[in-house]
Amino acid sequence: MAFSGNPYVFTTYDQAVQYAPGTRKMLSCVLAGAQPGEEPAVVARRISRATGLKACTKSEFLCMTVWWFIKNTGIPIAFGATVMLGFVVGLAISSQRFYSFVLENLRNLGALKAMGASDRVLARMVMLQTLTVGLIGYGCGVGLAMLFGMALLKKGMPPFFLPWQLPLVTLAAILFICWLAASLGIRKIRSLEPAVVFRG
């Protein structure tokens, strides 16, 4: 049994005909192109009305294929679990690292606070640092992913599917992680006493 859920049987041709006899309709689909100036969607509807068969455009066929894999295979569960695990791990690690950054620099933040810097200024400073690091990491990640796809394409392998919505969702997730990580540090800054800088 393959990961996609399709079973494979290795046998002779005669045995294969017995296992899966020929059907009345051997043709599964026909690839057709619209003439210049014709809208593919209009042509597909015209074919459906004339033949009584299902006709769809390239984008509709792509959506049908994707949904078939989503409904009939374990791919969405496996990849969904991987994405969720990566999100949770990334959230935990980044939050812990930024919180550690604030703890390690409490004396410096206390000195700024003792010199008159308000909690709002220090919070904006930590938020800016967090967002800067997050956006740099996001840019590096997306850039490496695109280079990886271009390398696969040059080798003749099909590149992975990266719709434009995915980088936007990833950016939103990165910004959320940065905001949460910075919020933990900002809470510590608000409870910080300026006198900490004078303690041994």
Rosetta blueprint (number, residue, H / E / L):
1 M L
2 A L
3 F L
4 S L
5 G L
6 N L
7 P L
8 Y L
9 V L
10 F L
11 T L
12 T L
13 Y H
14 D H
15 Q H
16 A H
17 V H
18 Q H
19 Y H
20 A L
21 P L
22 G L
23 T L
24 R L
25 K L
26 M L
27 L L
28 S L
29 C L
30 V L
31 L L
32 A L
33 G L
34 A L
35 Q L
36 P L
37 G L
38 E L
39 E L
40 P H
41 A H
42 V H
43 V H
44 A H
45 R H
46 R H
47 I H
48 S H
49 R H
50 A H
51 T H
52 G L
53 L L
54 K L
55 A L
56 C L
57 T L
58 K H
59 S H
60 E H
61 F H
62 L H
63 C H
64 M H
65 T H
66 V H
67 W H
68 W H
69 F H
70 I H
71 K H
72 N H
73 T L
74 G L
75 I H
76 P H
77 I H
78 A H
79 F H
80 G H
81 A H
82 T H
83 V H
84 M H
85 L H
86 G H
87 F H
88 V H
89 V H
90 G H
91 L H
92 A H
93 I H
94 S H
95 S H
96 Q H
97 R H
98 F H
99 Y H
100 S H
101 F H
102 V H
103 L H
104 E H
105 N L
106 L H
107 R H
108 N H
109 L H
110 G H
111 A H
112 L H
113 K H
114 A H
115 M L
116 G L
117 A L
118 S L
119 D H
120 R H
121 V H
122 L H
123 A H
124 R H
125 M H
126 V H
127 M H
128 L H
129 Q H
130 T H
131 L H
132 T H
133 V H
134 G H
135 L H
136 I H
137 G H
138 Y H
139 G H
140 C H
141 G H
142 V H
143 G H
144 L H
145 A H
146 M H
147 L H
148 F H
149 G H
150 M H
151 A H
152 L H
153 L H
154 K H
155 K L
156 G L
157 M L
158 P L
159 P L
160 F L
161 F L
162 L L
163 P L
164 W L
165 Q H
166 L H
167 P H
168 L H
169 V H
170 T H
171 L H
172 A H
173 A H
174 I H
175 L H
176 F H
177 I H
178 C H
179 W H
180 L H
181 A H
182 A H
183 S H
184 L H
185 G H
186 I H
187 R H
188 K H
189 I H
190 R H
191 S L
192 L L
193 E L
194 P H
195 A H
196 V H
197 V H
198 F H
199 R L
200 G L
